[in-house]
């Protein structure tokens, strides 16, 4: 069995105001797809996705322990230190499975909220274990597939602009000595303002990519 991840970019952001005036952040959209060749050249038979969606709903969503992380984890297990959201529902809609998740007030959840506030385009990525079998030019996901999480949150390439814009108004994480550290706004602005146009573009993309790789 190998780790299998699938990305979906088209998700909606929703906010709900609570009685005390605070905002709840949500993401909603297609989390899983079946009976369709995806861009990774794989097809998930619907009966397999139905089975796993039902198991995941019963054992995780209904028990309020259906968590997802920010970034691209390389293991099937959930690291609670990196959790950014809790999946609240996963419902069948034709060959698609529509999910809804609440962004949590965890350290990584706060990063997601900040990116949403700054207009970043985010997507979701399912994560599971299973084997593949080639068939007519595609890889068919086999019956041993096990859904680990219906959705991790991942970034679209358009996000660096929103990321850099956001750090100008708050705080930035920057790579120093092999680790990311928080620095104040003035220092961040000075670094970006002193960069040449070419270096500026390269710097914001490099910082953003390295930032995500550390999540």
URFEN-V166932 format. One record per residue. N is the residue number from 1. OMEGA is omega in degrees with one decimal (* if undefined). Layout:
BEGIN
N/OMEGA
N/OMEGA
END
This chain:
BEGIN
1/-179.7
2/176.2
3/-178.8
4/176.5
5/179.5
6/-179.1
7/171.1
8/-173.0
9/-172.0
10/175.5
11/179.9
12/173.2
13/178.6
14/174.3
15/178.3
16/-179.7
17/-179.8
18/-178.2
19/-179.9
20/175.2
21/178.7
22/-179.0
23/168.5
24/179.9
25/179.8
26/166.5
27/-176.6
28/178.4
29/179.0
30/177.6
31/-177.7
32/177.4
33/-179.9
34/175.2
35/-178.5
36/176.7
37/179.0
38/-174.5
39/174.0
40/178.0
41/-179.1
42/174.6
43/175.8
44/175.3
45/-174.1
46/-177.6
47/178.2
48/179.6
49/176.9
50/-179.3
51/-177.3
52/177.1
53/178.8
54/178.5
55/-178.6
56/179.4
57/-178.3
58/-172.3
59/-175.0
60/-176.5
61/-178.4
62/179.0
63/-179.6
64/175.2
65/177.6
66/-174.7
67/174.4
68/-176.6
69/174.5
70/179.8
71/-176.5
72/176.9
73/-178.0
74/176.5
75/179.1
76/-178.1
77/178.4
78/175.7
79/-175.4
80/177.9
81/-174.8
82/-176.8
83/179.0
84/-175.7
85/176.5
86/-178.7
87/-173.5
88/180.0
89/178.2
90/-171.6
91/-179.3
92/177.1
93/-173.2
94/177.1
95/179.2
96/175.5
97/-174.4
98/-179.1
99/175.9
100/-178.3
101/176.8
102/176.8
103/-175.3
104/179.9
105/175.2
106/177.8
107/-179.5
108/174.0
109/178.5
110/176.6
111/178.9
112/179.2
113/179.8
114/178.9
115/177.7
116/179.6
117/-178.2
118/174.9
119/179.9
120/176.0
121/-178.7
122/176.1
123/177.3
124/-179.0
125/175.5
126/-177.5
127/-179.8
128/177.3
129/178.2
130/177.5
131/-177.4
132/177.4
133/179.5
134/178.2
135/176.8
136/174.8
137/177.0
138/174.9
139/178.9
140/176.3
141/-173.0
142/-172.8
143/179.0
144/-178.3
145/179.9
146/-179.5
147/179.9
148/172.8
149/-177.8
150/-176.6
151/160.0
152/178.8
153/-177.7
154/-174.3
155/172.4
156/179.6
157/179.7
158/-173.1
159/-176.6
160/179.6
161/179.9
162/179.5
163/-178.6
164/177.3
165/-178.6
166/-176.2
167/177.1
168/-177.0
169/-179.9
170/178.4
171/-179.0
172/170.6
173/-177.0
174/-177.6
175/176.8
176/179.4
177/176.8
178/177.8
179/177.0
180/179.7
181/179.4
182/176.6
183/-175.3
184/-173.6
185/-175.9
186/179.6
187/179.3
188/-179.2
189/-179.9
190/179.8
191/-178.4
192/-179.2
193/-178.6
194/-179.7
195/174.4
196/-179.7
197/-179.5
198/-178.7
199/-179.8
200/-179.5
201/-180.0
202/-177.7
203/-176.1
204/179.0
205/-179.3
206/179.0
207/-178.1
208/-179.7
209/179.8
210/176.6
211/-178.4
212/-179.1
213/179.7
214/-176.7
215/*
END
